Amino acid sequence: MEPAVENSLRDCGNRNAQLQGIYHERQTRHLCGLHALNNLFQSPGMFSKSELDDYCTTLTPRNWLNPHRSWIGWGNYDVNVIMYALQQRNCEAVWFDRRRDPHCLNLSAIFGFILNVPVQMSLGYYVSLPFQMRHWLALRRIDGRYYNLDSKLREPRSLGSEDEFLDFLRSQLQMDQDPELFLILNEEDDPATDGNEKNQQRWLLPQFRD
């Protein structure tokens, strides 16, 4: 039983993207969280299923009916696991308020993006089920262009330049399906902080910081 892919995500971007050297894991079971992390870091060995399962029990020491993953062991990891995994690689995830225009983002300070969207469950290709699941996907700049690295795509999709990418983000966040966008920041790139809140908002352009 596989989630149906949203058309807005399937059809976005340039289908003739240059794919040489871009790592892209395809979807298996409900391991979209694992694929999103590995696609984000462009490394097949950055995380493993067993590692993410261990994080689940670290967060809640319970193997049976652990609240952070699917009870049948197929993945479906929640946001706590994604954020904890990023912390293990010296990164942090910052939730982006979808009411804001993405053009306020300081893209040079952001390592990548993880988007969480609802997907309609279906039986095969034709029978829709009356409930949804959440799907994780990675977005990242590679060689000067932004790519949609969704594991449900057959191949990475080019989203174009910075302005085109920000327009794409805005279109996704305006949908009536409660998408959630997380900005991934590399802690090693963080300048020395002195408690100044503006330093903590380096992901925003200066004119948009509090």
N, C-alpha and C positions, 0 to 999 in steps of 0.2 A: 504494500500500500504506500504509494508515493505522493507527496504533496504536488499539486498542480502548480506550475511556474506561472507567476504573474506576467501577463503580456507586456506590461510597462517595463519590466526588467529584461524579458527575453529579447525584445526588439530594440532596445536602446543602443545608441552608438553606431560606430562604423563596422560593418561586417567584414571589411577587408583590412583589419588591423594587422600590422606587422608583428608576428608572434614569436620571432626568433629570440630565444633566450628568456622568455617569460614562463615562469613555473605556474602551472594551473592544475590543481587537484579537482577531479570530478566527484560528483556526489555518490556516496554509498550509504545505505541505511539512513539513519537520522544524524549523521556525523557532520552536519554542515558547520558546526562550531569549530571542530577540528580542522576542516578544510579551509575555513575562513582564516584561521590563525596561520596555517602553513602557507596559504596563498599570500597573506599579508606580508609575511617575512620572506617570501620567495625561497622557501627551503622545505624539502620533503621530510626532513628529520627534525624540524624545530620542535614539534610536539607529536605525541603518539596517543592513541586511545587509552592505553593503560595509564599514561601520565595524567590525562584529564580525569580518568576514573579515580585515581589517587587523590586528585585535588578535591573531588566531590566528598570523599570520606575525611579529608583534612578539614574541610569546611563544616561538615556534619558527620561525626564518627558513626556512621550507620551504613552498612552495605545493603540491607534489605529496605526497599522503598525509600531510597535516598532522595531528598527533595530537589537535588541539583541536576538530576539526569533521568532518563527514561527508566522505568522500573524493569523493562525487559533487557536493559543493557545495550540498547542500540544508539546511545548518544543522547540527542535532544538536550544538550547542556544549557543551563540557564546563565544569566548575565553574571552571576557571582563567580562561576567557574571561568568565564572569559576574562573577567577583570583580574582574578587571582593568577591566571596563567600569564597574562601580560606583565604582572608585577614580577614574576619569576624571570623575566627577560629584561628587567630594568625599564619597563614601559608602564604608562598609565593610560587609562581610558577616561575621557572627559565627556559627559553627556552633553549633547547640544540641544538647546531649547529650539524646537521646531518652529516656534513663533518668530524667530529671528531670521533675517535674510542671510543665507550663507555667504554673501559677498562681504560680510564683516570678518570673515576668517583670514587669518595670516597663514596662508598655505605653506610658506617657507619654514614655519615652526612646527608643522604637523607631519609626522612620519607616515601616517595612513589613516584609513577610515574603516569602520565596521558598521554596517547597516543591518538592522533587525526589522524584518517585515513579516506580516502574516501571510500564510499560504493556505489555500483551500485544500482540504484533504479529499482524495478521490480514490475510487476503486477502479484500477486500470485508468483508461483515458476518458471514459464516458459517464461514469456514475459518481456524482459529487456527493460527499458526505456532509452532514449538517454541523460540522465543526472545523476549526482551523488550528494550525500549529504555527510556531514562529520559525523563521528561517534566518540564519546568519550568512552574510556575504561580505567580502573584502573589496575595498576600492583603494587604488594606490597609483602614485606617479612612478612611471618607469621610463627612463630615457627621454624625459621631457614631455611625456604625454600621460594622461590619466586613463586608467583601465578599470573596467568592471570585471572582477575576478570571481564572480559568482560560480560556485561549484556546480550549479544546475545548468550553466551554459555549456555548449559544446566546446567553446574556446573563449579566451579572453576577448572582451569587446572594448575597443578604443572609444573613450569618451571625449577625446580631443584636448584642447588647450585649457588653461586655467579658467578662462571665462566660460567656455563650454561646459567644463566640469561643474562649476558653481551653478550654472543654469540647470544642469542635470540634478544636482542636489536639491535645488529649490523645487523642481517639479516633483521629486520623490516625496519631499517633506510636506507638500501641499495636498497629498492624497488623503482621502478620508478613511485610512486603514491603520492609523496609529503607528506609523513607522518610527523607529528610534535610531538616531545617529550618534555614534561614539567617535570622538576624535582621539587618535592614538598618538601620544607624545612620548618621545624617547627621553627618559630622565637624564641620560648622559649628556644630552644636548642642552639641558636646562642651565641657564646662567646662574651664578651664585646668587642666592636669594637672601634678603635681609628682613623677611617678613613683609615686604612690600607687596600688596595685593596685585599691583599691575604686573609684577614679574610672574605671578601665578596665572595671569591671563595672557600669556605670551601667544596663545592660539588665536587671539583676537588682534586685528589691526589696532595700532595705538589709539586712533580716534574713537574706537568703540569700547575701550576698557573703562571700567568703573573708577 
